[in-house]
Amino acid sequence: MEIKVNALMLKGVDYKDNDKMLTLYTLESGLMGACIRGVKKANAKLKFASEPFCFGEYVLSVNADRATVISATEIESFYNLRLNILSYYCATAISEFLLKYGAEGGDEPLFMLAINTIKRLNFEQNDQKRLLVEFIFSALNLLGYGIKCNGCSKCHLPAHLSEYSYFDFGSGELLCEECAEAGATRILSATADGLQSLLLGDDISAETLNYLLKFFNYYLELKIGEPLNTIKEILPL
């Protein structure tokens, strides 16, 4: 059986002499694995389809639980990502997010969020950390792990009005000092401010963006079990 999928190439691993095993994130079926044959040869016609961040239409031959790429049409290579190290790492973090937290079965909102964010990273070449933070914030909401950060979730006042801010990692709620209960974790007020600025679309300083990346990575580890390793490379940039 042959199927067509719109896919973003996330990961390629060498297989045999000239083949690769690809992990694709597809609009139609979520995460899929597929073999692509002969792409390590110098004149391979489908070499582009095995490159990181290739976004294209892949035609797959599916036999039982195995898929093989038989043709592909490139929609966008996102080549400019390779010209800016921060853009490249932020796009890599999005790929890692999809690899770790994406699933089989189509998820059009998450697919489009990833493609549109990588497209902006490719063409805009600025505010890369802000774009990554916005992606993680929105993706968590799509996956059912949304963060409630429009002020204190209990008294509804801005959480940063108190001396300290708190966050309940179990419920995903931002809390002020007076409303925080046992089990809530004290966080930097700058992080609380950053979460609210993110929700409102306000400016966020470079330092606060780093706080947010650390915060989200800890949240991902607690809620889903794994952090994004690429974030460690992004923070110093």
C-alpha positions as CSV (number, residue, x, y, z in Angstrom):
1,M,0.0,0.0,0.0
2,E,1.2,3.5,-0.8
3,I,0.3,6.6,1.2
4,K,1.2,10.3,1.0
5,V,2.0,12.3,4.1
6,N,3.0,15.9,4.7
7,A,6.0,15.5,7.0
8,L,8.8,17.3,8.8
9,M,12.0,15.2,9.0
10,L,13.1,15.0,12.6
11,K,15.9,12.5,12.8
12,G,17.9,10.3,10.4
13,V,20.1,7.3,11.5
14,D,22.5,5.5,9.3
15,Y,21.3,2.0,8.3
16,K,23.3,-0.5,6.3
17,D,25.7,0.9,3.8
18,N,23.7,3.5,2.0
19,D,20.3,3.7,3.7
20,K,18.9,5.7,6.6
21,M,16.1,5.2,9.0
22,L,14.0,8.4,9.3
23,T,11.7,9.6,12.0
24,L,9.0,11.9,10.4
25,Y,6.4,14.0,12.1
26,T,3.4,13.9,9.8
27,L,0.3,15.9,9.6
28,E,-1.8,12.8,9.0
29,S,-0.4,10.3,11.4
30,G,1.9,12.0,13.9
31,L,5.3,10.3,14.4
32,M,6.2,7.7,11.8
33,G,9.4,5.7,11.1
34,A,10.5,5.0,7.5
35,C,13.5,3.6,5.7
36,I,15.0,5.6,2.8
37,R,17.3,3.7,0.6
38,G,20.5,4.8,-1.1
39,V,20.5,8.3,0.2
40,K,24.2,8.1,1.4
41,K,25.3,7.8,-2.2
42,A,26.8,11.0,-3.7
43,N,24.2,11.3,-6.5
44,A,21.1,10.2,-4.5
45,K,18.0,11.9,-5.8
46,L,16.2,11.7,-2.4
47,K,19.2,13.0,-0.3
48,F,17.2,16.2,0.5
49,A,14.4,14.2,2.0
50,S,16.8,12.8,4.7
51,E,18.1,16.2,5.8
52,P,17.0,17.7,9.1
53,F,14.1,20.1,8.9
54,C,13.1,19.0,5.4
55,F,9.4,19.7,5.1
56,G,7.8,17.9,2.2
57,E,5.3,15.5,0.8
58,Y,6.6,11.9,1.3
59,V,5.2,8.9,-0.6
60,L,5.6,5.8,1.5
61,S,5.2,2.2,0.7
62,V,3.7,0.5,3.8
63,N,4.0,-3.2,4.3
64,A,2.6,-4.4,7.7
65,D,4.4,-2.2,10.2
66,R,7.3,-1.1,8.0
67,A,7.4,2.0,5.7
68,T,9.8,2.9,3.0
69,V,10.1,6.3,1.3
70,I,9.7,5.8,-2.5
71,S,9.5,9.4,-3.5
72,A,9.3,12.9,-2.0
73,T,8.6,16.5,-3.0
74,E,10.3,19.2,-1.0
75,I,8.0,22.0,0.2
76,E,10.6,23.9,2.3
77,S,14.2,23.1,3.3
78,F,14.5,25.8,5.9
79,Y,18.1,26.3,4.7
80,N,18.6,29.6,6.6
81,L,18.5,27.8,9.9
82,R,22.0,26.5,9.1
83,L,23.3,30.1,8.9
84,N,22.5,31.1,12.4
85,I,23.5,28.9,15.3
86,L,20.7,30.1,17.7
87,S,18.0,29.6,15.1
88,Y,19.3,26.2,14.4
89,Y,19.4,25.1,18.0
90,C,15.9,26.5,18.6
91,A,14.5,24.6,15.7
92,T,16.4,21.5,17.0
93,A,14.6,22.0,20.3
94,I,11.3,21.9,18.5
95,S,12.3,18.7,16.7
96,E,13.3,17.2,20.1
97,F,10.0,18.3,21.5
98,L,8.1,16.5,18.7
99,L,10.3,13.4,19.1
100,K,9.8,13.1,22.8
101,Y,6.2,14.3,23.3
102,G,4.6,13.9,19.9
103,A,2.6,10.7,19.3
104,E,1.3,8.5,16.7
105,G,-2.0,9.7,15.2
106,G,-2.5,13.0,13.5
107,D,-2.4,16.2,15.5
108,E,-2.9,19.1,13.1
109,P,-2.7,22.0,15.6
110,L,0.7,20.8,16.9
111,F,2.0,20.0,13.4
112,M,1.0,23.5,12.2
113,L,2.4,25.2,15.3
114,A,5.8,23.5,14.8
115,I,5.9,24.2,11.0
116,N,4.9,27.9,11.5
117,T,7.4,28.4,14.3
118,I,10.3,26.9,12.3
119,K,9.3,29.0,9.3
120,R,9.6,32.1,11.5
121,L,13.0,31.0,12.9
122,N,14.1,30.4,9.3
123,F,13.1,33.8,7.9
124,E,13.2,36.3,10.7
125,Q,16.5,35.5,12.3
126,N,15.7,37.4,15.5
127,D,13.8,36.9,18.8
128,Q,14.6,33.2,18.5
129,K,14.3,32.4,22.2
130,R,11.0,34.2,22.4
131,L,9.7,32.1,19.5
132,L,10.8,28.9,21.2
133,V,9.3,29.9,24.5
134,E,6.0,30.7,22.7
135,F,6.1,27.3,20.9
136,I,6.6,25.4,24.2
137,F,3.9,27.4,26.0
138,S,1.3,26.8,23.2
139,A,2.4,23.2,22.6
140,L,1.9,22.4,26.3
141,N,-1.6,23.7,26.1
142,L,-2.4,21.6,23.0
143,L,-1.1,18.5,24.8
144,G,-3.3,19.1,27.9
145,Y,-0.6,20.5,30.1
146,G,-1.5,24.1,29.9
147,I,-0.2,26.7,32.3
148,K,-2.6,29.0,34.1
149,C,-0.6,32.2,34.5
150,N,-3.0,35.2,34.2
151,G,-2.3,36.3,37.7
152,C,-2.8,34.3,40.8
153,S,-5.2,31.4,40.1
154,K,-7.0,31.8,43.5
155,C,-7.3,35.6,44.2
156,H,-6.8,36.6,40.5
157,L,-4.4,39.4,41.5
158,P,-1.1,39.8,39.6
159,A,1.1,37.1,41.2
160,H,4.1,39.4,41.2
161,L,2.5,41.9,43.6
162,S,3.6,39.8,46.6
163,E,7.3,39.5,47.5
164,Y,7.5,36.0,46.2
165,S,5.6,34.1,43.5
166,Y,4.7,30.4,43.6
167,F,3.8,27.8,41.1
168,D,1.9,24.5,41.6
169,F,3.5,22.1,39.2
170,G,0.8,19.6,39.8
171,S,-2.1,21.8,38.7
172,G,0.0,24.2,36.5
173,E,-1.2,27.2,38.4
174,L,0.6,30.5,39.2
175,L,0.0,31.7,42.8
176,C,0.8,34.7,44.9
177,E,2.5,34.3,48.3
178,E,-0.7,34.6,50.3
179,C,-2.6,32.0,48.3
180,A,0.2,29.4,48.0
181,E,-0.5,26.1,49.7
182,A,1.7,23.3,50.8
183,G,3.4,21.7,47.8
184,A,3.6,24.9,45.7
185,T,7.2,25.9,44.7
186,R,8.6,29.3,45.1
187,I,9.8,30.7,41.8
188,L,11.6,33.9,40.8
189,S,9.2,36.9,40.5
190,A,10.9,37.5,37.1
191,T,9.7,34.1,35.9
192,A,6.1,34.9,37.1
193,D,6.3,38.2,35.3
194,G,7.6,36.5,32.2
195,L,4.8,34.0,32.2
196,Q,2.2,36.8,32.4
197,S,4.0,38.8,29.8
198,L,4.0,35.8,27.5
199,L,0.3,35.4,27.9
200,L,-0.3,39.1,27.2
201,G,2.2,39.5,24.4
202,D,4.3,42.0,26.3
203,D,8.1,42.5,25.9
204,I,10.3,40.0,27.7
205,S,14.0,40.6,28.5
206,A,16.7,38.3,27.3
207,E,17.4,37.3,31.0
208,T,13.8,36.5,31.6
209,L,13.5,34.4,28.5
210,N,16.3,32.2,29.9
211,Y,14.4,31.9,33.2
212,L,11.4,30.8,31.2
213,L,13.3,28.2,29.2
214,K,14.6,26.7,32.5
215,F,11.2,26.8,34.0
216,F,9.5,25.1,31.1
217,N,12.3,22.4,31.0
218,Y,11.7,21.6,34.6
219,Y,7.9,21.5,34.0
220,L,8.3,19.2,31.1
221,E,10.5,16.9,33.2
222,L,7.9,16.7,36.0
223,K,4.8,16.4,33.8
224,I,6.0,14.2,30.9
225,G,9.2,12.7,32.3
226,E,12.0,14.2,30.1
227,P,13.5,17.6,29.7
228,L,14.7,19.0,26.4
229,N,18.4,18.5,26.3
230,T,18.9,21.1,23.5
231,I,17.9,23.9,25.9
232,K,21.3,23.5,27.7
233,E,22.9,24.5,24.4
234,I,20.6,27.4,23.9
235,L,20.9,29.1,27.3
236,P,24.4,30.5,26.8
237,L,23.7,31.8,23.3
